[in-house]
């Protein structure tokens, strides 16, 4: 147990904890966006409950996956070959999650474009249970990707110091999820109150889905480019919203 916590007794350990926590917050943005959009279909009284439950489930899923680190890392072994490409367990999870994210985001974009009548018709079909199931599925994929990234980043600690970095990953995941839980409501409200922002967010989720599928086929595209494009687009649209508001006054 002492060895497990010993890394926190070093300055390097705390530096890795800070960096990894910030990384987990960034990687959790797509999760917040998805949860905010799908829970918007629920009545106001259930929306906050579903959002908080979704974020809590994300934390639970990530902690469970962290206890299965050795099993996750073994999922890189090829399971079968199709058209000359080797498919691994990790790859299949990323493909399934990416395709689901593309499908769900495209459906949401379609409903937004069709207008209120179509949206109200679709909203009536949504149930609390159905939305929670969707959140669990997406939590699993995003958590899987997040845990793999965290493990890869902390491998340097083990090589440099010989210390076990797992406790840093645990703390980084817990701290980042608490921070996201605190601000998820404001982010969700902002997205859902601004249709253009919501469309940008949905386009971002489609792009993330494509990246997950590409990663399963060994096409590693740095996600930093996507996050930069998202932030840039949001800043431009916020300026547009402010400009339209000033012109209407």
Secondary structure as the mmCIF struct_conf table of DSSP 4:
data_model
#
loop_
_struct_conf.conf_type_id
_struct_conf.id
_struct_conf.beg_label_comp_id
_struct_conf.beg_label_asym_id
_struct_conf.beg_label_seq_id
_struct_conf.end_label_comp_id
_struct_conf.end_label_asym_id
_struct_conf.end_label_seq_id
HELX_RH_AL_P HELX_RH_AL_P1 UNK A 2 UNK A 5
HELX_RH_3T_P HELX_RH_3T_P1 UNK A 6 UNK A 9
BEND BEND1 UNK A 10 UNK A 10
HELX_RH_AL_P HELX_RH_AL_P2 UNK A 11 UNK A 27
TURN_TY1_P TURN_TY1_P1 UNK A 28 UNK A 28
HELX_RH_AL_P HELX_RH_AL_P3 UNK A 29 UNK A 39
TURN_TY1_P TURN_TY1_P2 UNK A 40 UNK A 41
BEND BEND2 UNK A 42 UNK A 42
HELX_RH_AL_P HELX_RH_AL_P4 UNK A 44 UNK A 66
TURN_TY1_P TURN_TY1_P3 UNK A 67 UNK A 68
HELX_RH_AL_P HELX_RH_AL_P5 UNK A 69 UNK A 73
HELX_RH_3T_P HELX_RH_3T_P2 UNK A 74 UNK A 76
BEND BEND3 UNK A 77 UNK A 77
STRN STRN1 UNK A 78 UNK A 82
TURN_TY1_P TURN_TY1_P4 UNK A 83 UNK A 84
STRN STRN2 UNK A 85 UNK A 88
HELX_RH_AL_P HELX_RH_AL_P6 UNK A 89 UNK A 114
HELX_RH_AL_P HELX_RH_AL_P7 UNK A 116 UNK A 123
TURN_TY1_P TURN_TY1_P5 UNK A 124 UNK A 125
HELX_RH_AL_P HELX_RH_AL_P8 UNK A 128 UNK A 161
HELX_RH_AL_P HELX_RH_AL_P9 UNK A 166 UNK A 193
HELX_RH_AL_P HELX_RH_AL_P10 UNK A 195 UNK A 216
TURN_TY1_P TURN_TY1_P6 UNK A 217 UNK A 218
HELX_RH_AL_P HELX_RH_AL_P11 UNK A 223 UNK A 248
#
